[in-house]
């Protein structure tokens, strides 16, 4: 008897009309997913040269979110769900979530400002406070930065919009500065000549703009010199290592000594004994 009732109940539920609606819902789902993916693909292709990489990523996410939302509404309507009651409940729930997630809304607004400013994009090396890394992902809520020791840092957009962000690789060329303190008796003309020769002999250093040389200060410990070379941003590590080696080799050959800080040692006991005498 129970089996008969269950069979009759199942037959009453799975009518031909219900099966048609379920079949349409499945068809809508498959076609909707295909349309969303195709729209996302075409958008990426059409905006590849006109829109920045992070803007394309945000546009693709918005297409996915909006398309999925519309698809869910269409499927629920096909299955006979009362959308008015559902939207009413969703409105109340959305109001509660909106009050509870004001911070997230602030991050979304800040994210839109960051996208409009175009201060950095995916692949740029940025410095925020004491954190330095490569921009890995840009979202409406946060920016993910991958550090050089392979750590992932999530920075909220609201924090970024109110902080000083340094884009280290924004421009194709950069200048690398070296601070050198030499002995006070050093021939400064010879020092400048040797430093400029190091830059000219290094194939990774650019001829234009020319190397930068500045006599900064003359202290009791020595003469402070600033020397800078220009290079392509992708050659940072190679330029730094090769220039360090080249400068060290050239100054050593010329007998130019790097000045070390002077340390004065005072014997307090001897001073105290002299004071007592």
Secondary structure by P-SEA (a helix, b strand, c coil): caaaaaaaaaaaaacaaaaaaaaaaaaaaaaaaaaaaaaaaaaaaaacccccaaaaaaaaaaaaaaaaaaaaaaaaaaaccaaaaaaaaaaaaaaaaaaacaaaaaaaaaaaaaaaaccccccbbbbccccccccccccccbbbbbcccbbbbbbbaaaaaabbbbbcccccbbbbbbbbbcccccaaaaaaaaaaaaaaacccccccccbbbbbccccccbbbbbbbbbbcccaaaaaaaaaaaaaaaaaaaaccccccbbbbbbcaaaaaaaaac
